[in-house]
Amino acid sequence: MEPIADARREAALEIQKLAEDFEKEDEAAFRRTRIACWVIAAIVTIIILGMMALGGDARYLGIFWLIIVGLIWAGYALSSRRQRQQTDRLRALATRWLSAGPTVEHAGHAARSRSSDRG
């Protein structure tokens, strides 16, 4: 039983390290994405202001600006939320593996999975 516990602990530590690596990479990616969002928002703003200076209707251009900038930032928010949730699930898995051994429920599920794979 000890080799299984040692292997489980080793796997949990590797998963935990992987989660930490993902978290670092995610932060760098979030920073780059935020910069890109600001650049796109600035470009759209300059274009809208230019169109207003050329006589465009401010109401429609303002609504267009709100939609474009809103979609850009909504996409960023959803993407970063999803990445953080995935990293949190990975970290929770590592914590669960480090804190407790296999339960009867998990052992039964694993046995059913193995028997259905053979089947």
C-alpha positions in Angstrom: 0.0 0.0 0.0 2.9 2.3 0.7 4.1 2.4 -3.0 0.7 3.5 -4.1 0.6 6.3 -1.5 4.1 7.4 -2.5 3.1 7.4 -6.2 0.0 9.3 -5.4 1.9 11.9 -3.5 4.5 12.2 -6.3 1.7 12.7 -8.9 0.0 15.3 -6.6 3.2 17.2 -6.3 3.8 17.2 -10.0 0.2 18.4 -10.6 0.7 21.1 -8.0 3.9 22.2 -9.8 2.0 22.2 -13.1 -0.7 24.3 -11.7 1.9 26.8 -10.4 3.5 26.9 -13.9 0.1 27.5 -15.5 -0.6 30.3 -13.1 2.6 32.1 -14.0 2.1 31.6 -17.7 -1.6 32.7 -17.4 -0.5 36.0 -15.7 1.9 36.7 -18.5 -0.8 35.9 -21.1 -3.3 38.1 -19.2 -0.9 41.0 -19.2 -0.4 40.7 -23.0 -4.1 40.4 -23.6 -4.9 43.4 -21.5 -2.3 45.4 -23.5 -3.9 44.2 -26.8 -7.4 45.2 -25.5 -6.2 48.7 -24.6 -4.5 49.1 -28.0 -7.6 47.9 -29.9 -9.8 50.2 -27.7 -7.5 53.1 -28.5 -7.6 52.4 -32.2 -11.4 52.1 -32.3 -11.6 55.4 -30.3 -9.3 57.2 -32.7 -11.3 55.9 -35.7 -14.6 56.9 -34.1 -13.3 60.4 -33.3 -12.1 60.8 -36.8 -15.5 59.8 -38.2 -17.1 62.2 -35.9 -14.8 65.0 -37.0 -15.8 64.1 -40.6 -19.4 64.6 -39.7 -20.6 61.2 -38.5 -23.6 60.9 -36.2 -22.2 60.9 -32.7 -25.1 58.7 -31.3 -24.5 55.9 -33.8 -20.8 56.1 -33.5 -21.0 56.2 -29.7 -23.2 53.1 -29.7 -20.8 51.3 -32.1 -17.9 52.2 -29.9 -19.6 50.9 -26.8 -20.4 47.6 -28.6 -16.9 47.1 -30.0 -15.1 48.0 -26.7 -17.6 46.1 -24.6 -17.2 42.9 -26.7 -13.4 43.2 -26.5 -13.3 43.5 -22.7 -16.1 40.9 -22.3 -14.0 38.4 -24.3 -11.0 39.1 -22.1 -13.0 38.7 -18.9 -14.5 35.4 -20.0 -11.2 34.0 -21.3 -9.3 34.9 -18.1 -12.1 33.6 -15.9 -12.0 30.3 -17.8 -8.2 30.0 -17.5 -8.3 30.8 -13.8 -11.0 28.2 -13.2 -9.0 25.5 -15.0 -5.9 26.3 -13.0 -8.0 26.3 -9.8 -9.4 22.8 -10.6 -5.9 21.5 -11.2 -4.7 23.0 -7.9 -7.8 21.5 -6.1 -7.0 18.1 -7.6 -3.5 18.2 -6.3 -4.6 19.3 -2.9 -7.2 16.5 -2.8 -4.6 13.9 -3.8 -2.1 15.3 -1.2 -4.6 15.4 1.7 -6.5 12.1 1.4 -6.0 8.6 0.2 -8.5 6.9 -2.2 -12.0 6.6 -0.8 -14.3 3.6 -1.3 -16.3 5.7 -3.7 -13.3 6.6 -5.9 -12.0 3.0 -5.7 -15.3 1.6 -6.8 -15.5 4.1 -9.7 -12.0 3.2 -10.8 -12.8 -0.5 -10.7 -16.0 0.1 -12.8 -14.0 2.2 -15.3 -11.4 -0.6 -15.7 -14.0 -3.3 -16.2 -15.9 -1.3 -18.8 -12.7 -0.6 -20.7 -12.1 -4.3 -21.0 -15.6 -5.1 -22.0 
